[in-house]
Amino acid sequence: MAAIYQFRTTQKIPASLDKVWEFISSPRNLKKITPEHLGFQITNEPIADKMYAGMIIAYKVSPILGIPMDWVTEITHVEEKVYFVDEQRIGPYAIWHHQHRLTPIEGGVLMEDIISYKPPFGILGTIANNILIKGQLKTIFDFRFTALEKEFGKWIGL
């Protein structure tokens, strides 16, 4: 049985909680924070401007060798300006649970992502995690870090 892994990342953003929440809680901004090489495209248009519990987001993504696959997530929890959770319903993982958390801090917002995931295929999934998945998640979130700096500015620190 393959393990359940966690990937965590944090980013300090020099903007108000209202502005950061407005941006990250809009499904329309997902493409802006996803690397272009993944071919991310929402397929269930029109989609609401703001995420809500029960929202289904269907999209195409090409994470391996440019091969498109369907991925469907459900927004399962939302606490406005605090957090939301997306969980995979259809896609490449046996389990995918992604928490997006915001905490006001002096000078801006601390954004934290906690992804709990389980690759498919037992031991092969474990091997894939070590060879590919961990690195791919890091690449995706490094891109997002830079995209959010472009959107809100770089954290200078206080």
C-alpha positions as CSV (number, residue, x, y, z in Angstrom):
1,M,0.0,0.0,0.0
2,A,1.4,3.4,-1.0
3,A,1.7,6.0,1.7
4,I,-0.2,9.2,2.0
5,Y,2.3,12.1,1.5
6,Q,2.1,15.8,2.4
7,F,3.5,18.7,0.5
8,R,3.5,22.0,2.3
9,T,4.4,25.5,1.2
10,T,4.1,29.0,2.6
11,Q,4.3,32.5,1.1
12,K,4.1,35.9,2.6
13,I,2.2,38.3,0.4
14,P,2.3,42.1,0.9
15,A,-1.4,42.7,0.3
16,S,-4.6,42.9,2.3
17,L,-6.5,39.8,3.3
18,D,-9.4,41.0,1.2
19,K,-7.3,41.3,-2.0
20,V,-5.6,38.0,-1.5
21,W,-8.8,36.2,-0.8
22,E,-10.6,37.8,-3.8
23,F,-7.8,36.5,-6.0
24,I,-7.3,33.0,-4.7
25,S,-11.0,32.2,-4.2
26,S,-11.8,32.9,-7.9
27,P,-11.5,29.8,-10.1
28,R,-10.9,32.2,-13.0
29,N,-7.4,32.9,-11.6
30,L,-6.3,29.3,-11.5
31,K,-4.8,29.4,-15.0
32,K,-2.7,32.5,-14.0
33,I,-1.0,30.5,-11.2
34,T,-0.5,27.3,-13.1
35,P,2.6,26.7,-15.4
36,E,1.7,27.0,-19.0
37,H,3.4,23.6,-19.9
38,L,0.6,21.8,-17.9
39,G,-2.0,22.9,-20.4
40,F,-4.5,23.8,-17.7
41,Q,-7.9,24.6,-19.0
42,I,-11.2,24.7,-17.1
43,T,-13.8,22.7,-19.1
44,N,-17.1,23.4,-17.2
45,E,-17.6,27.0,-18.2
46,P,-19.3,29.1,-17.2
47,I,-18.1,28.9,-13.7
48,A,-19.0,31.0,-10.7
49,D,-16.7,33.9,-9.8
50,K,-16.2,32.7,-6.3
51,M,-15.6,29.3,-4.8
52,Y,-18.2,27.8,-2.6
53,A,-18.7,24.5,-0.8
54,G,-20.0,22.0,-3.2
55,M,-18.5,23.7,-6.3
56,I,-17.3,21.3,-9.0
57,I,-14.4,22.4,-11.2
58,A,-13.6,20.2,-14.2
59,Y,-10.4,20.8,-16.2
60,K,-7.9,19.3,-18.5
61,V,-4.3,19.2,-17.5
62,S,-1.3,17.6,-19.1
63,P,1.2,16.7,-16.3
64,I,3.1,13.9,-18.1
65,L,4.5,14.1,-21.6
66,G,1.9,16.6,-22.6
67,I,-0.8,13.9,-22.5
68,P,-4.1,15.6,-21.5
69,M,-6.2,14.1,-18.7
70,D,-9.4,15.0,-17.0
71,W,-9.3,16.2,-13.5
72,V,-12.4,17.1,-11.4
73,T,-12.2,18.7,-8.0
74,E,-14.8,19.6,-5.5
75,I,-14.5,22.6,-3.2
76,T,-15.5,20.8,0.0
77,H,-15.0,23.5,2.7
78,V,-14.9,27.3,2.6
79,E,-14.5,29.7,5.5
80,E,-14.3,33.1,3.9
81,K,-11.0,34.8,4.2
82,V,-9.6,31.9,6.2
83,Y,-9.4,28.8,4.1
84,F,-10.9,26.5,1.4
85,V,-10.3,22.9,0.6
86,D,-10.4,21.2,-2.8
87,E,-10.6,17.4,-3.1
88,Q,-10.1,15.4,-6.3
89,R,-13.1,13.5,-7.5
90,I,-11.7,12.3,-10.8
91,G,-8.0,12.5,-11.7
92,P,-4.6,10.9,-11.3
93,Y,-4.4,10.5,-7.6
94,A,-5.9,7.9,-5.3
95,I,-6.3,10.7,-2.8
96,W,-5.9,14.5,-3.3
97,H,-6.8,16.9,-0.5
98,H,-5.6,20.5,-0.8
99,Q,-6.0,23.1,2.0
100,H,-5.5,26.8,1.1
101,R,-5.1,28.8,4.3
102,L,-4.7,32.5,4.8
103,T,-3.5,34.2,8.0
104,P,-3.2,38.0,8.4
105,I,0.3,39.0,9.5
106,E,1.9,42.4,9.9
107,G,2.4,43.9,6.4
108,G,0.2,41.3,4.6
109,V,-0.9,37.8,4.5
110,L,0.7,34.4,5.2
111,M,-0.6,31.9,2.6
112,E,-0.1,28.2,3.4
113,D,-0.9,25.2,1.2
114,I,-1.1,21.7,2.6
115,I,-1.6,19.0,0.1
116,S,-2.2,15.5,1.3
117,Y,-2.0,13.0,-1.6
118,K,-1.7,9.4,-2.4
119,P,-0.5,8.3,-5.8
120,P,-2.2,5.4,-7.5
121,F,-0.7,1.9,-8.2
122,G,0.7,1.0,-4.7
123,I,4.5,0.6,-4.8
124,L,4.7,2.0,-8.3
125,G,3.0,5.1,-7.0
126,T,5.6,5.4,-4.3
127,I,8.4,5.1,-6.9
128,A,6.6,7.7,-9.1
129,N,6.4,10.0,-6.1
130,N,10.1,9.8,-5.4
131,I,11.1,10.2,-9.1
132,L,8.5,12.6,-10.4
133,I,5.6,13.8,-8.3
134,K,7.4,15.5,-5.5
135,G,9.6,17.5,-7.9
136,Q,6.6,18.3,-10.1
137,L,4.7,19.7,-7.1
138,K,7.7,21.8,-6.2
139,T,7.9,23.2,-9.8
140,I,4.2,24.0,-9.9
141,F,4.3,25.8,-6.5
142,D,7.6,27.6,-7.4
143,F,5.8,28.9,-10.5
144,R,2.8,29.9,-8.4
145,F,5.1,31.7,-5.9
146,T,6.5,33.9,-8.7
147,A,3.0,34.4,-10.3
148,L,1.7,35.7,-6.9
149,E,4.7,38.0,-6.5
150,K,3.9,39.5,-10.0
151,E,0.3,39.9,-8.9
152,F,0.9,41.4,-5.4
153,G,4.6,42.3,-5.2
154,K,7.5,40.8,-3.4
155,W,7.6,40.4,0.4
156,I,10.2,42.7,1.7
157,G,9.8,41.8,5.4
158,L,9.4,43.9,8.4
